[in-house]
Amino acid sequence: MAGRAKGGVRVAGGGYRGRLLRVPKEARPTVGRVREALFSIWRCELEGARFLDLFAGSGVVAVEAAGRGAKEVIAIEQSTDALKVLNGNLERFAAGAVVRARQGSLPRALAPLARRRPASFDLIFADPPYRFADYPGLLTAAQLLLTAAGQLALEHDRRAAVPEEVGGLVRVEQRQYGESGLSFYRRKKKAVSSK
């Protein structure tokens, strides 16, 4: 597994490249190959972006986004134990200046965030557990936080049936990396009326 080291996971690129993060017991961190692909696809969008990392686990994606130029990163994790590990990772090398961790059950935790900060994230990454099934609920809640030109990437088991379209989002691309799939979503373009 690329990027995975004994006892932790290494940041693959950016300003924190090579740093070792602890991994919570129950977490399945995004493998290095998938992270490298994600950040290669988003390389032009990261500088100065507001980034939201859902199901953050160790925080490796959030930390890497910060190290690659995102100006603000919020990482949301459901598990109390995982959140402790995530906060410890942020404290160990001062990534907390850009990355803030929050606890919340997803997708429910997105509603209060949307009320406070509607349509404020340029990039959203979601890596739910592979047994997760409520993709429509997650995408519907996350779309309220996505800027008009923003993008959302959903990591999933490559065999999972993820929606092509849900709410105001449409899937624009899908890629596979071993057992993992990445599906990319954007807001639907509004039809222009001809008067």
Contact map, one row per residue, 1 for C-alpha under 8 A:
111100000000000000000000000000110000000000000000000000000000000000000000000000000000000000000000000000000000000000000000000000000000000000000000000000000000000000000000000000000000000000000000000
111100000000000000000000000000111000000000000000000000000000000000000000000000000000000000000000000000000000000000000000000000000000000000000000000000000000000000000000000000000000000000000000000
111110001111000000000000000000111000000000000000000000000000000000000000000000000000000000000000000000000000000000000000000000000000000000000000000000000000000000000000000000000000000000000000000
111111011100000000000000000000110000000000000000000000000000000000000000000000000000000000000000000000000000000000000000000000000000000000000000000000000000000000000000000000000000000000000000000
001111111100000000010000000000000000000000000000000000000000000000000000000000000000000000000000000000000000000000000000000000000000000000000000000000000000000000000000000000000000000000000000000
000111111000000000000000000000000000000000000000000000000000000000000000000000000000000000000000000000000000000000000000000000000000000000000000000000000000000000000000000000000000000000000000000
000011111000000000000110000000000000000000000000000000000000000000000000000000000000000000000000000000000000000000000000000000000000000000000000000000000000000000000000000000000000000000000000000
000111111100000000011110000000000000000000000000000000000000000000000000000000000000000000000000000000000000000000000000000000000000000000000000000000000000000000000000000000000000000000000000000
001111111110000000011110000010000000000000000000000000000001000000000000000000000000000000000000000000000000000000000000000000000000000000000000000000000000000000000000000000000000000000000000000
001110011111000011111000000000000000000000000000000000000001000000000000000000000000000000000000000000000000000000000000000000000000000000000000000000000000000000000000000000000000000000000000000
001000001111100111111000000000010000000000000000000000000001001100000000000000000000000000000000000000000000000000000000000000000000000000000000000000000000000000000000000000000000000000000000000
001000000111110011000000000000010011000000000000000000000000000100000000000000000000000000000000000000000000000000000000000000000000000000000000000000000000000000000000000000000000000000000000000
000000000011111111000000000000000001000000000000000000000000000100110000000000000000000000000000000000000000000000000000000000000000000000000000000000000000000000000000000000000000000000000000000
000000000001111110000000000000000000000000000000000000000000000110111000000000000000000000000000000000000000000000000000000000000000000000000000000000000000000000000000000000000000000000000000000
000000000000111110000000000000000000000000000000000000000000000101110000000000000000000000000000000000000000000000000000000000000000000000000000000000000000000000000000000000000000000000000000000
000000000010111111100000000000000000000000000000000000000000001100100000000000000000000000000000000000000000000000000000000000000000000000000000000000000000000000000000000000000000000000000000000
000000000111111111100000000000000000000000000000000000000000000100100000000000000000000000000000000000000000000000000000000000000000000000000000000000000000000000000000000000000000000000000000000
000000000111100111110000000000000000000000000000000000000000000000000000000000000000000000000000000000000000000000000000000000000000000000000000000000000000000000000000000000000000000000000000000
000000000110000111111000000000000000000000000000000000000000000000000000000000000000000000000000000000000000000000000000000000000000000000000000000000000000000000000000000000000000000000000000000
000010011110000001111100000000000000000000000000000000000000000000000000000000000000000000000000000000000000000000000000000000000000000000000000000000000000000000000000000000000000000000000000000
000000011110000000111110000000000000000000000000000000000101000000000000000000000000000010000000000000000000000000000000000000000000000000000000000000000000000000000000000000000000000000000000000
000000111000000000011111000000000000000000000000000000000100000000000000000000000000110010000000000000000000000000000000000000000000000000000000000000000000000000000000000000000000000000000000000
000000111000000000001111101010000000000000000000000000001100000000000000000000000100100000000000000000000000000000000000000000000000000000000000000000000000000000000000000000000000000000000000000
000000000000000000000111111000000000000000000000000000001100000000000000000000001100100000000000000000000000000000000000000000000000000000000000000000000000000000000000000000000000000000000000000
000000000000000000000011111000000000000000000000000000000000000000000000000000000100000000000000000000000000000000000000000000000000000000000000000000000000000000000000000000000000000000000000000
000000000000000000000001111100000000000000000000000000000000000000000000000000000100000000000000000000000000000000000000000000000000000000000000000000000000000000000000000000000000000000000000000
000000000000000000000011111110000000000000000000000000001100000000000000000000000100000000000000000000000000000000000000000000000000000000000000000000000000000000000000000000000000000000000000000
000000000000000000000000011111000000000000000000000000001000000000000000000000000000000000000000000000000000000000000000000000001000000000000000000000000000000000000000000000000000000000000000000
000000001000000000000010001111100000000000000000000000001101000000000000000000000000000000000000000000000000000000000000000000000000000000000000000000000000000000000000000000000000000000000000000
000000000000000000000000000111110110000000000000000000000001100000000000000000000000000000000000000000000000000000000000000000100000000000000000000000000000000000000000000000000000000000000000000
111100000000000000000000000011111110000000000000000000000000000000000000000000000000000000000000000000000000000000000000000000000000000000000000000000000000000000000000000000000000000000000000000
111100000011000000000000000001111111000000000000000000000000000000000000000000000000000000000000000000000000000000000000000000000000000000000000000000000000000000000000000000000000000000000000000
011000000000000000000000000000111111100000000000000000000000000000000000000000000000000000000000000000000000000000000000000000000000000000000000000000000000000000000000000000001000000000000000000
000000000000000000000000000001111111110000000000000000000000000000000000000000000000000000000000000000000000000000000000000000000000000000000000000000000000000000000000000000001001000000000000000
000000000001000000000000000001111111111000000000000000000000100000000000000000000000000000000000000000000000000000000000000000000000000000000000000000000000000000000000000000000000000000000000000
000000000001100000000000000000011111111100000000000000000000000000000000000000000000000000000000000000000000000000000000000000000000000000000000000000000000000000000000000000000000000000000000000
000000000000000000000000000000001111111110000000000000000000000000000000000000000000000000000000000000000000000000000000000000000000000000000000000000000000000000000000000000000000000000000000000
000000000000000000000000000000000111111111000000000000000000000000000000000000000000000000000000000000000000000000000000000000000000000000000000000000000000000000000000000000000000000000000000000
000000000000000000000000000000000011111111100000000000000000000010000000000000000000000000000000000000000000000000000000000000000000000000000000000000000000000000000000000000000000000000000000000
000000000000000000000000000000000001111111100000000000000000000000000000000000000000000000000000000000000000000000000000000000000000000000000000000000000000000000000000000000000000000000000000000
000000000000000000000000000000000000111111110000000000000000000000000000000000000000000000000000000000000000000000000000000000000000000000000000000000000000000000000000000000000000000000000000000
000000000000000000000000000000000000011111111100000000000000000000000000000000000000000000000000000000000000000000000000000000000000000000000000000000000000000000000000000000000000000000000000000
000000000000000000000000000000000000001111111110000000000000000000010000000000000000000000000000000000000000000000000000000000000000000000000000000000000000000000000000000000000000000000000000000
000000000000000000000000000000000000000011111110000000000000000000000000000000000000000000000000000000000000000000000000000000000000000000000000000000000000000000000000000000000000000000000000000
000000000000000000000000000000000000000001111111100000000000000000000000000000000000000000000000000000000000000000000000000000000000000000000000000000000000000000000000000000000000000000000000000
000000000000000000000000000000000000000001111111100000000000000010011100000000000000000000000000000000000000000000000000001000000000000000000000000000000000000000000000000000000000000000000000000
000000000000000000000000000000000000000000111111100000000000000000011110000000000000000000000000000000000000000000000000000000000000000000000000000000000000000000000000000000000000000000000000000
000000000000000000000000000000000000000000001111110000000000000000001111000000000000000000000000000000000000000000000000000000000000000000000000000000000000000000000000000000000000000000000000000
000000000000000000000000000000000000000000001111111000000000000000001111000000000000000000000000000000000000000000000000111000000000000000000000000000000000000000000000000000000000000000000000000
000000000000000000000000000000000000000000000001111100000000000000000111100000000000000000000000000000000000000000000001111000000000000000000000000000000000000000000000000000000000000000000000000
000000000000000000000000000000000000000000000000111110000000010010000101110000000000000000000000000000000000000000000000111110000000000000000000000000000000000000000000000000000000000000000000000
000000000000000000000000000000000000000000000000011111000000010000000000111100000000000000000000000000000000000000000000101110000000000000000000000000000000000000000000000000000000000000000000000
000000000000000000000000000000000000000000000000001111110000110000000000111100000000000000000000000000000000000000000000000111000000000000000000000000000000000000000000000000000000000000000000000
000000000000000000000000000000000000000000000000000111110000000000000000001110000000000000000000000000000100000000000000000111110000000000000000000000000000000000000000000000000000000000000000000
000000000000000000000000000000000000000000000000000011111000000000000000001111000000000000000000000000000100000000000000000001111000000000000000000000000000000000000000000000000000000000000000000
000000000000000000000000000000000000000000000000000011111111110000000000001110000000010000000000000000000000000000000000000001100000000000000000000000000000000000000000000000000000000000000000000
000000000000000000000011001110000000000000000000000000111111000000000000000010000110010000000000000000000000000000000000000000000000000000000000000000000000000000000000000000000000000000000000000
000000000000000000001111001010000000000000000000000000011111000000000000000000000110110010000000000000000000000000000000000000000000000000000000000000000000000000000000000000000000000000000000000
000000000000000000000000000000000000000000000000000000011111111000000000001000000000010010000000000000000000000000000000000000000000000000000000000000000000000000000000000000000000000000000000000
000000001110000000001000000011000000000000000000000000011111111100000000000000000000000000000000000000000000000000000000000000000000000000000000000000000000000000000000000000000000000000000000000
000000000000000000000000000001000010000000000000000010010011111110000000000000000000000000000000000000000000000000000000000000000000000000000000000000000000000000000000000000000000000000000000000
000000000000000000000000000000000000000000000000001110010011111111000000111000000000000000000000001000000000000000000000000000000000000000000000000000000000000000000000000000000000000000000000000
000000000010000100000000000000000000000000000000000000000011111111100000000000000000000001000010001000000000000000000000000000000000000000000000000000000000000000000000000000000000000000000000000
000000000011111110000000000000000000000000000000000000000001111111110000000000000000000000000000000000000000000000000000000000000000000000000000000000000000000000000000000000000000000000000000000
000000000000010000000000000000000000001000000100001000000000111111111100100000000000000000000000000000000000000000000000000000000000000000000000000000000000000000000000000000000000000000000000000
000000000000001000000000000000000000000000000000000000000000011111111111100000000000000000000010011000000000000000000000000000000000000000000000000000000000000000000000000000000000000000000000000
000000000000111110000000000000000000000000000000000000000000001111111100000000000000000000000000000000000000000000000000000000000000000000000000000000000000000000000000000000000000000000000000000
000000000000111000000000000000000000000000100110000000000000000111111100000000000000000000000000000000000000000000000000000000000000000000000000000000000000000000000000000000000000000000000000000
000000000000010000000000000000000000000000000111100000000000000011111110000000000000000000000000000000000000000000000000000000000000000000000000000000000000000000000000000000000000000000000000000
000000000000000000000000000000000000000000000111111000000000000011111111100000000000000000000000010000000000000000000000000000000000000000000000000000000000000000000000000000000000000000000000000
000000000000000000000000000000000000000000000011110000000000000001001111100000000000000000000000010000000000000000000000000000000000000000000000000000000000000000000000000000000000000000000000000
000000000000000000000000000000000000000000000001111000000000000001000111110000000000000000000000011000000000000000000000000000000000000000000000000000000000000000000000000000000000000000000000000
000000000000000000000000000000000000000000000000011110000000010011000111111000000000000000000000011100000000000000000000000000000000000000000000000000000000000000000000000000000000000000000000000
000000000000000000000000000000000000000000000000001110000000010000000001111100000000000000000000001111000000000000000000000000000000000000000000000000000000000000000000000000000000000000000000000
000000000000000000000000000000000000000000000000000111110010010000000000111110000000000000000000001111000000000000000000000000000000000000000000000000000000000000000000000000000000000000000000000
000000000000000000000000000000000000000000000000000111110000000000000000011111000000000000000000000011110000000000000000000000000000000000000000000000000000000000000000000000000000000000000000000
000000000000000000000000000000000000000000000000000001111000000000000000001111110110000000000000000011111000000000000000000000000000000000000000000000000000000000000000000000000000000000000000000
000000000000000000000000000000000000000000000000000000100000000000000000000111110110000000000000000000111100000000000000000000000000000000000000000000000000000000000000000000000000000000000000000
000000000000000000000000000000000000000000000000000000000000000000000000000011111110000000000000000000100000000000000000000000000000000000000000000000000000000000000000000000000000000000000000000
000000000000000000000000000000000000000000000000000000000000000000000000000011111111000000000000000000100000000000000000000000000000000000000000000000000000000000000000000000000000000000000000000
000000000000000000000001000000000000000000000000000000000000000000000000000000111111100000000000000000000000000000000000000000000000000000000000000000000000000000000000000000000000000000000000000
000000000000000000000011111000000000000000000000000000001100000000000000000011111111110000000000000000000000000000000000000000000000000000000000000000000000000000000000000000000000000000000000000
000000000000000000000000000000000000000000000000000000001100000000000000000011111111111000000000000011100000000000000000000000000000000000000000000000000000000000000000000000000000000000000000000
000000000000000000000000000000000000000000000000000000000000000000000000000000011111111100000000000000000000000000000000000000000000000000000000000000000000000000000000000000000000000000000000000
000000000000000000000111000000000000000000000000000000000100000000000000000000001111111110000000000000000000000000000000000000000000000000000000000000000000000000000000000000000000000000000000000
000000000000000000000100000000000000000000000000000000011110000000000000000000000111111111000000000010000000000000000000000000000000000000000000000000000000000000000000000000000000000000000000000
000000000000000000000000000000000000000000000000000000000000000000000000000000000011111111100000000010000000000000000000000000000000000000000000000000000000000000000000000000000000000000000000000
000000000000000000000000000000000000000000000000000000000000000000000000000000000001111111110000000000000000000000000000000000000000000000000000000000000000000000000000000000000000000000000000000
000000000000000000001100000000000000000000000000000000000110000000000000000000000000111111111000000000000000000000000000000000000000000000000000000000000000000000000000000000000000000000000000000
000000000000000000000000000000000000000000000000000000000000001000000000000000000000011111111111001000000000000000000000000000000000000000000000000000000000000000000000000000000000000000000000000
000000000000000000000000000000000000000000000000000000000000000000000000000000000000001111111111000000000000000000000000000000000000000000000000000000000000000000000000000000000000000000000000000
000000000000000000000000000000000000000000000000000000000000000000000000000000000000000111111110000000000000000000000000000000000000000000000000000000000000000000000000000000000000000000000000000
000000000000000000000000000000000000000000000000000000000000000000000000000000000000000011111110000000000000000000000000000000000000000000000000000000000000000000000000000000000000000000000000000
000000000000000000000000000000000000000000000000000000000000000000000000000000000000000001111111100000000000000000000000000000000000000000000000000000000000000000000000000000000000000000000000000
000000000000000000000000000000000000000000000000000000000000001001000000000000000000000001111111111000000000000000000000000000000000000000000000000000000000000000000000000000000000000000000000000
000000000000000000000000000000000000000000000000000000000000000000000000000000000000000001100111111100000000000000000000000000000000000000000000000000000000000000000000000000000000000000000000000
000000000000000000000000000000000000000000000000000000000000000000000000000000000000000000000111111100000000000000000000000000000000000000000000000000000000000000000000000000000000000000000000000
000000000000000000000000000000000000000000000000000000000000000001000111100000000000000000000011111100000000000000000000000000000000000000000000000000000000000000000000000000000000000000000000000
000000000000000000000000000000000000000000000000000000000000011001000001111000000000000001000011111110000000000000000000000000000000000000000000000000000000000000000000000000000000000000000000000
000000000000000000000000000000000000000000000000000000000000000000000000111000000000000000000001111111000000000000000000000000000000000000000000000000000000000000000000000000000000000000000000000
000000000000000000000000000000000000000000000000000000000000000000000000011110000010011000000000001111100000000000000000000000000000000000000000000000000000000000000000000000000000000000000000000
000000000000000000000000000000000000000000000000000000000000000000000000011110000010000000000000000111110000000000000000000000000000000000000000000000000000000000000000000000000000000000000000000
000000000000000000000000000000000000000000000000000000000000000000000000000111110010000000000000000011111000000000000000000000000000000000000000000000000000000000000000000000000000000000000000000
000000000000000000000000000000000000000000000000000000000000000000000000000111000000000000000000000001111101100000000000000000000000000000000000000000000000000000000000000000000000000000000000000
000000000000000000000000000000000000000000000000000000000000000000000000000011000000000000000000000000111111100000000000000000000000000000000000000000000000000000000000000000000000000000000000000
000000000000000000000000000000000000000000000000000001100000000000000000000001000000000000000000000000011111110000000000000000000000000001000000000000000000000000000000000000000000000000000000000
000000000000000000000000000000000000000000000000000000000000000000000000000000000000000000000000000000001111111000000000000000000000000011001100000000000000000000000000000000000000000000000000000
000000000000000000000000000000000000000000000000000000000000000000000000000000000000000000000000000000011111111000000000000000000000000000001000000000000000000000000000000000000000000000000000000
000000000000000000000000000000000000000000000000000000000000000000000000000000000000000000000000000000011111111110000000000000000000000000000000000000000000000000000000000000000000000000000000000
000000000000000000000000000000000000000000000000000000000000000000000000000000000000000000000000000000000111111111000000000000000000000000001100000000000000000000000000000000000000000000000000000
000000000000000000000000000000000000000000000000000000000000000000000000000000000000000000000000000000000011111111100000000000000000000000001000000000000000000000000000000000000000000000000000000
000000000000000000000000000000000000000000000000000000000000000000000000000000000000000000000000000000000000111111110000000000000000000000000000000000000000000000000000000000000000000000000000000
000000000000000000000000000000000000000000000000000000000000000000000000000000000000000000000000000000000000111111111100000000000000000000000000100000000000000000000000000000000000000000000000000
000000000000000000000000000000000000000000000000000000000000000000000000000000000000000000000000000000000000011111111110000000000000000000000001100000000000000000000000000000000000000000000000000
000000000000000000000000000000000000000000000000000000000000000000000000000000000000000000000000000000000000001111111100000000000000000000000000000000000000000000000000000000000000000000000000000
000000000000000000000000000000000000000000000000000000000000000000000000000000000000000000000000000000000000000111111100000000000000000000000000000000000000000000000000000000000000000000000000000
000000000000000000000000000000000000000000000000000000000000000000000000000000000000000000000000000000000000000011111111000000000000000000000000100000000000000000000000000000000000000000000000000
000000000000000000000000000000000000000000000000000000000000000000000000000000000000000000000000000000000000000011111111000000000000000000000001110000000000000000000000000000000000000000000000000
000000000000000000000000000000000000000000000000000000000000000000000000000000000000000000000000000000000000000001001111100000000000000000000011111100000000000000000000000000000000000000000000000
000000000000000000000000000000000000000000000000010000000000000000000000000000000000000000000000000000000000000000001111110000000000000000000000111000000000000000000000000000000000000000000000000
000000000000000000000000000000000000000000000000111100000000000000000000000000000000000000000000000000000000000000000011111100000000000000000000111001000000000000000000000000000000000000000000000
000000000000000000000000000000000000000000000000111000000000000000000000000000000000000000000000000000000000000000000001111100000000000000000000011011100000000000000000000000000000000000000000000
000000000000000000000000000000000000000000000100111100000000000000000000000000000000000000000000000000000000000000000000111110000000000000000000010001111000000000000000000000000000000000000000000
000000000000000000000000000000000000000000000000001111000000000000000000000000000000000000000000000000000000000000000000111111000000000000000100010000111000000000000000000000000000000000000000000
000000000000000000000000000000000000000000000000001111000000000000000000000000000000000000000000000000000000000000000000001111100000000000000000000000011110000000000000000000000000000000000000000
000000000000000000000000000000000000000000000000000011110000000000000000000000000000000000000000000000000000000000000000000111110000000000000000000000011110000000000000000000000000000000000000000
000000000000000000000000000001000000000000000000000001110000000000000000000000000000000000000000000000000000000000000000000011111000000000000000000000000111000000000000000000000000000000000000000
000000000000000000000000000000000000000000000000000001100000000000000000000000000000000000000000000000000000000000000000000001111101000000000000000000000011000000000000000000000000000000000000000
000000000000000000000000000100000000000000000000000000100000000000000000000000000000000000000000000000000000000000000000000000111111000000000000000000000001000000000000000000000000000000000000000
000000000000000000000000000000000000000000000000000000000000000000000000000000000000000000000000000000000000000000000000000000011111000000000000000000000001100000000000000000000000000000000000000
000000000000000000000000000000000000000000000000000000000000000000000000000000000000000000000000000000000000000000000000000000001111100000000000000000000000000000000000000000000000000000000000000
000000000000000000000000000000000000000000000000000000000000000000000000000000000000000000000000000000000000000000000000000000011111111000000000000000000000000000000000000000000000000000000000000
000000000000000000000000000000000000000000000000000000000000000000000000000000000000000000000000000000000000000000000000000000000011111000000000000000000000000000000000000000000000000000000000000
000000000000000000000000000000000000000000000000000000000000000000000000000000000000000000000000000000000000000000000000000000000001111111000000000000000000000000000000000000000000000000000000000
000000000000000000000000000000000000000000000000000000000000000000000000000000000000000000000000000000000000000000000000000000000001111111100000000000000000000001100000000000000000000000000000000
000000000000000000000000000000000000000000000000000000000000000000000000000000000000000000000000000000000000000000000000000000000000011111110000000000000000000000100100000000000000000000000000000
000000000000000000000000000000000000000000000000000000000000000000000000000000000000000000000000000000000010000000000000000000000000011111111000000000000000000000000000000000000000000000000000000
000000000000000000000000000000000000000000000000000000000000000000000000000000000000000000000000000000000110000000000000000000000000011111111100000000000000000000000000000000000000000000000000000
000000000000000000000000000000000000000000000000000000000000000000000000000000000000000000000000000000000000000000000000000000000000001111111110000000000000000000000110100000000000000000000000000
000000000000000000000000000000000000000000000000000000000000000000000000000000000000000000000000000000000000000000000000000000000000000111111111000000000000000000000111100000000000000000000000000
000000000000000000000000000000000000000000000000000000000000000000000000000000000000000000000000000000000011011000000000000000000000000011111111100000000000000000000000000000000000000000000000000
000000000000000000000000000000000000000000000000000000000000000000000000000000000000000000000000000000000010010000000000000100000000000001111111110000000000000000000000000000000000000000000000000
000000000000000000000000000000000000000000000000000000000000000000000000000000000000000000000000000000000000000000000010000000000000000000111111110000000000000000000011100000000000000000100000000
000000000000000000000000000000000000000000000000000000000000000000000000000000000000000000000000000000000000000001000110000000000000000000011111110000000000000000000000000000000000000000000000000
000000000000000000000000000000000000000000000000000000000000000000000000000000000000000000000000000000000000000011001111100000000000000000001111111000000000000000000000000000000000000000000000000
000000000000000000000000000000000000000000000000000000000000000000000000000000000000000000000000000000000000000000000111111100000000000000000111111111110000000000000000000000000000000000000000000
000000000000000000000000000000000000000000000000000000000000000000000000000000000000000000000000000000000000000000000011110000000000000000000000111111000000000000000000000000000000000000000000000
000000000000000000000000000000000000000000000000000000000000000000000000000000000000000000000000000000000000000000000010000000000000000000000000011111000000000000000000000000000000000000100000000
000000000000000000000000000000000000000000000000000000000000000000000000000000000000000000000000000000000000000000000000010000000000000000000000011111100000000000000000000000000000000001100000000
000000000000000000000000000000000000000000000000000000000000000000000000000000000000000000000000000000000000000000000000111000000000000000000000011111110000000000000000000000000000000001100000000
000000000000000000000000000000000000000000000000000000000000000000000000000000000000000000000000000000000000000000000000011100000000000000000000010011111000000000000000000000000000000111100000000
000000000000000000000000000000000000000000000000000000000000000000000000000000000000000000000000000000000000000000000000001111000000000000000000010001111100000000000000000000000000000111000000000
000000000000000000000000000000000000000000000000000000000000000000000000000000000000000000000000000000000000000000000000001111000000000000000000000000111110000000000000000000000000011110000000000
000000000000000000000000000000000000000000000000000000000000000000000000000000000000000000000000000000000000000000000000000011100000000000000000000000011111000000000000000000000000011100000000000
000000000000000000000000000000000000000000000000000000000000000000000000000000000000000000000000000000000000000000000000000011110000000000000000000000001111100000000000000000000001111000000000000
000000000000000000000000000000000000000000000000000000000000000000000000000000000000000000000000000000000000000000000000000000111100000000000000000000000111110100000000000000000001111000000000000
000000000000000000000000000000000000000000000000000000000000000000000000000000000000000000000000000000000000000000000000000000000100000000000000000000000011111100000000000000000011100000000000000
000000000000000000000000000000000000000000000000000000000000000000000000000000000000000000000000000000000000000000000000000000000000000000000000000000000001111100000000000000010111110000000000000
000000000000000000000000000000000000000000000000000000000000000000000000000000000000000000000000000000000000000000000000000000000000000000000000000000000000111110000000000000000000100000000000000
000000000000000000000000000000000000000000000000000000000000000000000000000000000000000000000000000000000000000000000000000000000000000000000000000000000001111111000000000000000000000000000000000
000000000000000000000000000000000000000000000000000000000000000000000000000000000000000000000000000000000000000000000000000000000000000000000000000000000000001111100000000000000000000000000000000
000000000000000000000000000000000000000000000000000000000000000000000000000000000000000000000000000000000000000000000000000000000000001000000000000000000000000111110000000000000000000000000000000
000000000000000000000000000000000000000000000000000000000000000000000000000000000000000000000000000000000000000000000000000000000000001100000000000000000000000011111100001000000000000000000000000
000000000000000000000000000000000000000000000000000000000000000000000000000000000000000000000000000000000000000000000000000000000000000000000000000000000000000001111100011000000000000000000000000
000000000000000000000000000000000000000000000000000000000000000000000000000000000000000000000000000000000000000000000000000000000000000000000000000000000000000000111111111000000000000000000000000
000000000000000000000000000000000000000000000000000000000000000000000000000000000000000000000000000000000000000000000000000000000000000100110000000000000000000000111111110000000000000000000000000
000000000000000000000000000000000000000000000000000000000000000000000000000000000000000000000000000000000000000000000000000000000000000000110010000000000000000000001111100000000000000000000000000
000000000000000000000000000000000000000000000000000000000000000000000000000000000000000000000000000000000000000000000000000000000000000000010010000000000000000000001111110000000000000000110000000
000000000000000000000000000000000000000000000000000000000000000000000000000000000000000000000000000000000000000000000000000000000000000000110010000000000000000000001111111000000000000011110000000
000000000000000000000000000000000000000000000000000000000000000000000000000000000000000000000000000000000000000000000000000000000000000000000000000000000000000000011101111100000000000011110000000
000000000000000000000000000000000000000000000000000000000000000000000000000000000000000000000000000000000000000000000000000000000000000000000000000000000000000000111000111111000000001111000000000
000000000000000000000000000000000000000000000000000000000000000000000000000000000000000000000000000000000000000000000000000000000000000000000000000000000000000000000000011111000000001111000000000
000000000000000000000000000000000000000000000000000000000000000000000000000000000000000000000000000000000000000000000000000000000000000000000000000000000000000000000000001111100000001110000000000
000000000000000000000000000000000000000000000000000000000000000000000000000000000000000000000000000000000000000000000000000000000000000000000000000000000000000000000000001111110000111100000000000
000000000000000000000000000000000000000000000000000000000000000000000000000000000000000000000000000000000000000000000000000000000000000000000000000000000000000000000000000011111000111000000000000
000000000000000000000000000000000000000000000000000000000000000000000000000000000000000000000000000000000000000000000000000000000000000000000000000000000000010000000000000001111111110000000000000
000000000000000000000000000000001100000000000000000000000000000000000000000000000000000000000000000000000000000000000000000000000000000000000000000000000000000000000000000000111111100000000000000
000000000000000000000000000000000000000000000000000000000000000000000000000000000000000000000000000000000000000000000000000000000000000000000000000000000000010000000000000000011111100000000000000
000000000000000000000000000000000000000000000000000000000000000000000000000000000000000000000000000000000000000000000000000000000000000000000000000000000000110000000000000000011111100000000000000
000000000000000000000000000000000100000000000000000000000000000000000000000000000000000000000000000000000000000000000000000000000000000000000000000000000011110000000000000000011111110000000000000
000000000000000000000000000000000000000000000000000000000000000000000000000000000000000000000000000000000000000000000000000000000000000000000000000000000011111000000000000001111111111000000000000
000000000000000000000000000000000000000000000000000000000000000000000000000000000000000000000000000000000000000000000000000000000000000000000000000000001111010000000000000001110001111100000000000
000000000000000000000000000000000000000000000000000000000000000000000000000000000000000000000000000000000000000000000000000000000000000000000000000000001111000000000000001111100000111110000000000
000000000000000000000000000000000000000000000000000000000000000000000000000000000000000000000000000000000000000000000000000000000000000000000000000000111100000000000000001111000000011111000000000
000000000000000000000000000000000000000000000000000000000000000000000000000000000000000000000000000000000000000000000000000000000000000000000000000000111000000000000000111110000000001111100000000
000000000000000000000000000000000000000000000000000000000000000000000000000000000000000000000000000000000000000000000000000000000000000000000000000011110000000000000000111100000000000111110000000
000000000000000000000000000000000000000000000000000000000000000000000000000000000000000000000000000000000000000000000000000000000000000000000010000111100000000000000001110000000000000011111000000
000000000000000000000000000000000000000000000000000000000000000000000000000000000000000000000000000000000000000000000000000000000000000000000000000000000000000000000001110000000000000001111100000
000000000000000000000000000000000000000000000000000000000000000000000000000000000000000000000000000000000000000000000000000000000000000000000000000000000000000000000000000000000000000000111110000
000000000000000000000000000000000000000000000000000000000000000000000000000000000000000000000000000000000000000000000000000000000000000000000000000000000000000000000000000000000000000000011111000
000000000000000000000000000000000000000000000000000000000000000000000000000000000000000000000000000000000000000000000000000000000000000000000000000000000000000000000000000000000000000000001111100
000000000000000000000000000000000000000000000000000000000000000000000000000000000000000000000000000000000000000000000000000000000000000000000000000000000000000000000000000000000000000000000111110
000000000000000000000000000000000000000000000000000000000000000000000000000000000000000000000000000000000000000000000000000000000000000000000000000000000000000000000000000000000000000000000011111
000000000000000000000000000000000000000000000000000000000000000000000000000000000000000000000000000000000000000000000000000000000000000000000000000000000000000000000000000000000000000000000001111
000000000000000000000000000000000000000000000000000000000000000000000000000000000000000000000000000000000000000000000000000000000000000000000000000000000000000000000000000000000000000000000000111
